[in-house]
Structure formats: C-alpha cells, structure tokens
Amino acid sequence: MIYDVIVLGIGSMGAATCWQLSKQNLKVLGIEQFEPPHSFGSHGGQSRLVRKAYFEHPDYVPLLECAYDGWDELGDECGKKIFQRTGLLYYGPPDHRLITGVLESAEKYAIPVSALSSAEASCKFPVFSIPDNYVRLLEPDAGFVSPEQAISAMVRLAKSKGVEVRTGCEVYGWLKEDGVFQVQTSLGIQKGRRLVITAGCWTRNLVKSLKSELKVTRQILAWVMPRDVTQVSLGYLPCWTIADPKYAGIFYGFPYLPEGMFPGPAGFKLAHHAAGEVVENPAEADKPVSSEELGVLNEVLDRYFPNQFSGPVLATTCRYTNTKDEDFILDWHPDYPAEVAIAAGFSGHGFKFAPAIGQIMAEMVTRGQTQHPISFLSVKRLGLGAA
C-alpha cells in the first residue's frame, strides 16, 4: 500500500487535517502514538478559548474567520454543538498588549467588541474585582471549544469517510527513497507520496532542522470550586482574560462547567498563558503540580476574585511548543518543498485555528499551495529557508 498522504500526529492539527483530507478521494493514513484525544500533548484540559479580535497580531484574523466557519461545519457534520459562544471578557491596563491588540484587530476587521464601564461590568459580572484603571471589553462572538470533543468528532468523521487511523503506533523516523516517503514505525514501514507533520512537541524529533527552534514548556492548569455557582455558570458568565502588569502574558479562564457535560472535572478553570518551565523530554511535563507552582494562580484568585472560590479541586499540566517569536510555523519542509507540509510551534494559542490549519495542510499536499494568507508564518523568518 502506498498512501497518497500520511499524517504524522493526530492531535488537534492532525485530526483536523485528516478530517479535511477525508473530503477528497484519497488514500490517507493518520499515525498517532497514543489514543486521541489524550493528555500527553497540547490539547488536553477540557476547554480552549476561541476568539477573533486577536491581540497577538491582526494577520491571524483571516485564518480565524476560516476557523470559525470550520467549527460550525464540524458541529453540523457531527450533529453536536462544538463551539460554545459564551462571549469573552478582556480586562487590563489601557496600554497593555492585550487591550491595544484586541482593539487594533477589531478595528481593522470590523469585529464586534464593546467597551463596558466599570459600573456596567460590575453589575453584570460581580464575581470580578477589577482595578478602576483597567479597560473592560466584551467580544460577544467568542467562546470556547472542548478539544476532547472536537478531536474525537474529527477523527470519527475522517474514519467514516475512509481515512485509516493507526493509534498506539510510534514513529521512529522517515526518509524518501525511490520517489516515495517511507515512515519507520513500531508497526512497520508505511509508504506515502506526501507527508504532513503535525506532531506537536514531538515535531522536534521528526524535523531535525526545527529541533533548536522549538522549545517545549510545562504549563499549569487548575480548577477551583465557586462559593456561588450561579455567578459563574455556563450561560451566565463569559470566558475571560486578565492582563496583570506584574506577570508576563495573560491569565484566562472559563465559566463553571458541570460534571458530565464536558470531559474533565466540574469546576471553574483558570490558567496562565505565558511560557512555563522548559522541558527537554515531553514526558517531563507530566510530573505532579506542586503547591508552590499554584502560587501565582492563587494570587490571581485572591486579587481579582476575592473570597469567591475555595482551593483547587484539580491541578494538571499540558505542553506548549514555542517558537522564538511565538508565531506558528505553517510551511513546507525546507528540504522537501511541495512534498512535506509542517504545522508546528503553536506556542499555546493555536488550538482555536485547528479547522483552518487542517484545511491549509490538506490544500498544500493536494494542490501544492494554499489559498490562505500564511506567508508571515513561513520558516524563512527563522532563517531556515523554504521554496
């Protein structure tokens, strides 16, 4: 068997790629060392923000518009609501990148974002205690997706349309021989005409030229119990972000999600979006979370949610695979242009793009190019070169 396309890694981006490729009459193989969805990569943790007024850079917004369509399409195809449009609150000093970036993207692309007065925000969302000098913004069309539900749906749909997905299959390496790519795996050699590499933190082992460009960090997630569930319940409280000048990055969280509605624990989830401890081996990220590591999140709870929550009911970890500039890598392999497509380095803010990334990878390996504006995410900016 020689496959038209082999996808290495069936996490967020690999599952989306398989789903998009399944819409074409192709022989496609997806290879994954674990059983998707799983907690050993970057997609675990019950919920991921989906937002369009992108503070990181306005150039991402066209990709987000595609992703929004893709989340709705996925929900229609699987018959389940995937994208929960709860709205998203932004709190921060007026000169913070979170606030200036959101307003820049919103203005450039006419994204609905409304400013709230201090009194209005306090009346609507009394669970927060926000400094008077902070800006208060609301993006009503933002929300969250359950990564576990989304990945399960994409894999299921891909398989129903003929994509072969092999799990529990470790990839040792790959090479091109006699015009065909040969992938060495724990289940034998698999052959394909094109490759897509969407291996998350394991991309460093599969694309040697990116090993020094990608840093894997250990990130802390926590769930706490509210004293009054009604003030933070799904359907009442939006998702939220807070920029605290004391710390790099931002803090973010979600409404209280009851047990059974979504994978994961019942609770009010929060986390810190900033690069954590660097780990050389991805398995190092799985060590238990210490009380000292929870100190920053506890401080944020005390400052912005005083007396609103009891201690954490669960603390766990996930991984970021970071580029130096925190922008993605969407490009051809420098040594195999038009044959090996790479999606990597999502730096903790990539999941929301998954349907768009899947479409981009599928277009690249079937058409040799993509219609989407991804030149700013080329490996050329890293000095590696590409065709």
N, C-alpha and C positions, 0 to 999 in steps of 0.2 A: 504494500500500500504506500503510495506517495500522495500525501495530502497537499491540497492547494495552499493551505495556510496552517501553521502550527502556532498556537498562542501559549507562551510560557508564563504561567502565573494567573490563577483565576481568583483574584481578589476583586476589588472594585472595578479597576480598569479592564482587567482581563475578562471578567464576566460580561461587562458592557460590550467589549469587542466581540466576544462570541455571540452575544445576542444580535448585534448588528450584522455580523457575517452570516448568521443563520437565515437572513432575509434574501440571500443570494444562493444560486445553485452551485455550491462549492463543497468540496470535501474539507472539513475543518476539524482539527484536533486541539482541544484545550488540555493542558497538563498542569496539575497542581499537587504539591507535596502533602497538603493537608486536606481536610474535608470542608469545602466552602459552604457557608461562611464560618470563620473561625476567629480565635482571639490571639493568634500568633503574629499578626501583621499590623496593618494600619487601619483596618476597617471595623474593628470590634468596638463595643461600647454603647450600643442601643440607639444612639441618635447623632446626627450630623446636621449642622446648620446649612441651609440653602438660602442664599441672599444674592441680590443682583446689584445693588448700589455698592460696587466693590471698592473698598478703601485701598486695597493693595495697589491697583492700577486700573484706569479705565479701559485699557486694551483688553482686559479679560471679559468685559461686558458682552461683546458679541458671542463669545463662547457660552456665557451663561444663558443668553437668550435661547441658544440651541439646547442647552441642558434643561431649561425649564420645559421646553416642548417635549424633550425626551422623557422627563419624569412623568408628565401627564400621559404620554404614549405608553409608557411601561404600565402605569396604573390601568389604562384602558385594556391593554392586552392581557394582563393577569387577572383582571376583574377585582382589584383591591386598591384602595386608596393608598398610594405610596408617598406622595408629597403632602405633608400636613402644613397648610398655610395658616400659621398661627400669628404672623406678624413678627417683627424683630425690633427691639428697642436698642438704641445706641446712647450710651451715657459717657461723657468725657469732657475734659477741658477744651475750650474752643480752638486752641492751636494744636491739639493732638492729631496725629495722622489718622486715627480712626474717624474723627469728625470731619476734618478737611477732605479726606479721601472719599468718604461717603457723599459729601455734598458735591464734590467735583464730578464723580461718576453720575450722580443723579441729575446734575445739570446738563452734562454732555449728552446723555441718552434719554432724557425726559422720564426718569424713573420716579414714580410717586414716593416721596419722602416728606413727611410733615414734621415741623418743629412743635414741640409741646412746651407750654410754660411750666414753671416749677409747680404752681398750684394745680394745673391740669394733670400733670404726670403723677403728683402725689395723690390726687383724688382717685384717678383711675387705677394706679398701681401702688397702693400704700405699703406693700411689702418692702420697697426700696427706701433707703435713706441716702439721698444723693446731695452732695455739696451744692450750695447755691450757685457757684460759678460754673457748674457743668452745663453743657448743652444737652438737651433731651430731644432725640429724634425717633421717629417711628416709620419703619418701612413695612407697610401693610401686606405686601405680596410675598414676603419672605416667610421662612418657617424651617421645618426640618424633615429629614428622611431617616427612617430606620435602615442602617446599612445591612443588617442581617436580613431583613425582609426584602430589600431591594436586590441584593446579590442572589438570594435564593430564587427570586422571581426571574431574574435574568438568566440564570443557569437553567432553570426549569424550561423556560421558553426556548432557549437555544437548543437544548436536548430534544425538545418536542419537534423541532424542525430539522433534525438530523445531525447536529453538531455532536461529535464524540468528546466526552469529558472524562479524562482519567485522573482519579484522585489517588492519594497515597503513593504518588509517583514522583520521585526525586530526580531532578535534572543535574547531571554532573558536568555537562559542557556541550558545546555544539561546534560544528565546522561545516564548511562547504566542500563537497567532493563530487566530481563528475557532474557539476551543474545542479546538485541537489543538496539541501541542508540536511545534515544528519545530527540528530539530537540524542546524546547519550543519556539514558535514563535508567532508573532501577528496574524498569520493566522492559528493557531492551532498547535498541536503536529505533527511533521514529524518524521518518523522512518527509520533508516538505519542500515546496518550491519557494515559499515565503515564510518569514518568521515575524511574529510580533512579541516583543519582550515587555511584559507588564508585571514584573516580579517584585515590585516594592523594594524592601530593604535588601532583598537577595539579588537585585539588579547589579550590585557591585561585584558579584561573583560571576555574572553572566556576560557583562560588558566590561572588560578589563580597563578600557580607557576611561571609564567613569568611576573607577574604584576610589581615586583620590578626590573626586569631585562631589561625591555623595557621602554625607555624614548621617549616621543613624543615631537618633536620640530617644531616650526613655521619657515618656510623658505620663503624668499622673492624672487620673480621673477619679471623681468622688461623687457619691450620692449621700444626701442628708435627708432627715425627716423634718417636714414643716410642722410647726405647732398648730397652724391653721391651714388645712389643705385647701379650703375654698379660695384663699387669696392667691394660690399658686397653681391652681388646677388647669389641666388642658382644656382649652375653650375659654378660659378667662385670662390667663397670663400669657403674653407673647414670649418667644425666646428673647434672650437679652445679651448684650455685650457691655462691658465697662472698661474704660481706659483709666488706669491708675498711674499717675506720673512716677510713682515710686518704683514701678516694675516695668521691664521690657514687655512688649506685646500687649495683649488684652486678656481679660477674663470673660468667660462666656458661660451660658447655661440655658436650661430648658424648663418648660413647665413640669410640674409633678406628673409623672407617668405611672398610672396604677398597674399593679402586677397583672400579667396575663394579656394586656392589650398590645404590648411590645416586648420583644426579647429583653431580658435583663431584669434588674431589681425594681421594685416600687421605690420611688424616691425623687428627689429634686437634684438633678445632676448639674455639676459645675466643673470647670477645668480652666487651666491657664494656657493660653495659646502663645507660647514662646519656647524656643528650643531648650530642651532639658539636658540631662546628663548624656554625654556621648558614649555610645557602646560600640565596641569593635565587632562583637558577635551578637546578632539579633536576639539570641536566646538570653543574653544578659538582661534584657529589658523585662523579663518575667519575674524577677526577684520581688518578694513582698514589699509593699509600701510601708514605710516606717512612719511613726507619729511625727518625727521631725520633718519628713517630706510633706506632710499635710499642713505644716505650719503656715505656709503662705495662703493656702485656701481658707484655713480657719481665720486668718487675719482679715481676709476679704469678707468673709461672712460677718465677722464682728463689726466691720466698718460700714458695710453697705446694707446689711440685713440684721441689725442688732436685735437680739432676743427673738428671732423668727424661726430658728432651727435648732434641733438637737444635734448631737455629734454624728459623724459619718456612719452609715449603715454598711457601706462598702467602699473600698478604695482599690483601684486596679491600675493597670498600665496599658498603654498602646505605644506605637512607634511612629516617629516622624522620619522620613528620609529626605534630608535637607540638601538643597543646592546652596552655593555660596551667596547668591542673591535672592534666595527663597522663591524664585520663579521656576516653573515646571521645565522639563525637557520633553519636547514633542518633536521628533526629528527622525531622520534615517540614521542608522549606524554609520559612523564615518567611513568604515571600510566596505560597507555593503549598501550603497545608496540604491534606492528603488527595490530593495530586496528584504531588508531587515528594518522594521519600524520599532521605535522605542518610545515608551511613555514612562517617565520616571521623575523622581525628585519633587514630589508634590508638597513637601515642606509643611504638612499639616493643614493645608487649605484646599486640597484637591478633590475630596470625595464628591462635593456638590456638582462637579463637572463631569462625572462619570458617563452619562449618556452621550455627551458631546465628544469626550475622549474616545469612546468606543466607535462612534461614527467616523472620527478622524482617522483612527488606526485602520478601520475597515476600508475607507477610501484610499488610503495610502498604499495598502498592499494589493488592492484590486485594480485601482486606476493609475497608480504611480504618482498621485498627487491628491491634495485635499482642497476643497473649496473654502475651508475655514482660514481665518487670518491667524496663523501661528508662527510667523517669521520671528516675532520677538521671543519665542521660546526655543529657538534653534540652538544646537550645540556650538555653533560658531561663536556665540558670545562667551563661551568658556575657553575659546582658543583651541578647540579640537578639530574644527573644520567639518564640513559636510558638503555633499554635492548640491 
